[in-house]
Amino acid sequence: MARAADRKEHPLSMRLPQADIAMIDRAAGLRGRSRTDFVRDAAVRAAEDVLMETALIRMSPDGFEAFVQTLSAPAAPVPEIVEILRRPAPWEADAAKGQS
């Protein structure tokens, strides 16, 4: 006897103002996606963000002490970042060329 297949999809219904539907359709079209795919992906991303914000991080007391010490220690400079920050911004470099 054949077994009934497990349902993998569950319907979700929403009532939205026409302006919201139009915006979703426009954005979905720009991404080359269907409205359903676009809304599903956006909803899942938003749900993941909320869950990650509320996830507990467990660690031993020794691990927590090491974590706090690391956060409390002075930051070590990263030579590559220091070099980038010393460069003039593109708009500053352009202004300097125009003055010479």
N, C-alpha and C positions, 0 to 999 in steps of 0.2 A: 504494500500500500504506500502510495506517495505521501511524503510529509509536506505539510504546508511550509512554504518558504518564510523565513523570518523577515519581517518588514524592516528595511534598512532606512527608509525615509519616513518622516513624520511631517504632516502639513502644519504650517504656521500661518495664521491669518492676521492681517493688520488692517486697520482703517486709518488712512492718511489723507490729509488735504491734497487737493490736486496740485498745488504748488510744490509740495514735497515730492510727489510722484514725478513731476516734471523735472525737478532737480536731480533726483535719483536716476531717472532715465537718461538725462543728458550726461551725467557723470559716467554711468555704465557704458553709454555709447562711446564716450571718449576713451574708455579702457577696452573697448571691443568685447564687452561682457553683456550677458543678459541681466535684466533687472534682478532676477532671483539669485544668480551667482554673485552679483555685486552686493546685494543686501546681506546675503548669507556670509560672505567673506568679511564685510564690515562688522556685522554682529558678532561673529566669532572672534575677530581681532579685539573688539571692545570687551568681550567677556574674558578673553585671555589677559588683557591689561588689568582688569579688576581683580582677577584671581591672583595674578602675580603681585599686586599691591598688598594683598591681604595674606599672602603665604607666610607661614611661620618659618623662621630659620632657627634650627636647634643646634647648640654647640655646648661643649663641656665648659666648666668654669675656667679651666686653663686656656682653652681656645678663645673664650670670650675676653679674657685678660690680654692675650696676645693681640686680638683684634683691636681692643681699645688702645693699647700701646702703639700699635701701628697708626691708628688714626690720630693719636696725640703727638706723634713724632713730627719734627719739621719735614716739610716736603723736600725731596731731592730734585734739583733742576734736571730737566731733560735737555741735553745739549742741542738736539735737533729743533726742539720747540723754542729754545732761547734764540737760536740763530734766525728762525723764521720771524720771531717777534721783533728782532732788531732791524729787519729789512723795512725800507719805506713801503707804505701802502701803495698800490698801483696808482691811485689818484694823486698821491704825494709825488711819486716819481714823474708822472706826466706834468704836474705843475712846475717841478724843478726844470724840466726840459724846456718848457715854454718861456721861462724867465731867462734862459741863457742865450 
